[in-house]
């Protein structure tokens, strides 16, 4: 699965719903995939072919340890391969 958009969160469910709705309403994205990385103890669940949720606490620097300025289109894909 190719990851096109990455969203990190810690239990901000109202904002998650709003961001998810905006992502899924985009018409120019085609089959773009959203990876939601939830670090909150209460897991998120959603069954949608364009959304993957990872309910795990990750080390604090992991999401930002790759220099996205060098290859910003490659960053979500590398994080997905790590998971």
N, C-alpha and C positions, 0 to 999 in steps of 0.2 A: 504494500500500500504506500503510495506516495503521500507525503505530508506537505501541505501547502501553507498552512496557518497553524501557529502554536499559541496556546493561551494557558498561562499559569494562573492558578487561583488557590485561595485558602478560604473556602466556605462562603463566598459572597454570592449566594444563590440568585438574588435579584439581578445582579449585574451579569451573571453567567447566562441567565435566561434571555436577557436583552441582547447580549453579544451573540449568542447562539442563533437567535431569531434573525439578527442582521446578517450573519454569515450565510445562513441557509436561504435568505431572500435574494442574495446576489445572483444576478443572471449572467454576468460575464465570467464567472469563475468556472462554469461547466461542472466537471466532476471533482472539484477541489476538495481536499480532505482537511478537517480540523482535528488537531490533537489537543485535548484538554488535559493538563497535568494538575490534578487536584491533590493538595497536601493536607487537606482537612481530615480529621478522624472519621467524619460521616461521609461514606462513599457516594459519589454521583453515579447515576445509572441512566443510560439512554441507548436505545437500540435504533441507530440510524446508520445507513451505509456510508455516509460522508463524515461521520464523527467517531473518533476513538477517544475513550476516557481512560486515563491511567490514574488510579487511586493509590498512590504510593508517595510517601515522603522521600524526597531526594536530597542529597547533600546541597547545602545552600548555594554554592557557586556553580553547580552543574549546568543550570539553564543558561548561564552567561559565560561559561568558560571557553567558548569558541568565539573567535573574532568574526562576528557577522559582517563586518565591513569588508572583509576580504572576499567573502562569497556568500552574500545574503540569501541567495536562492538555494544554497546548499545546507545551511544551518538546520532547518527543521528536519531534513532528511537524515543528517548525521545524528541528531538527537533520537529520531525514531529508530535508527539502527542500533543505538546504544541500549534502548529499552527492549 
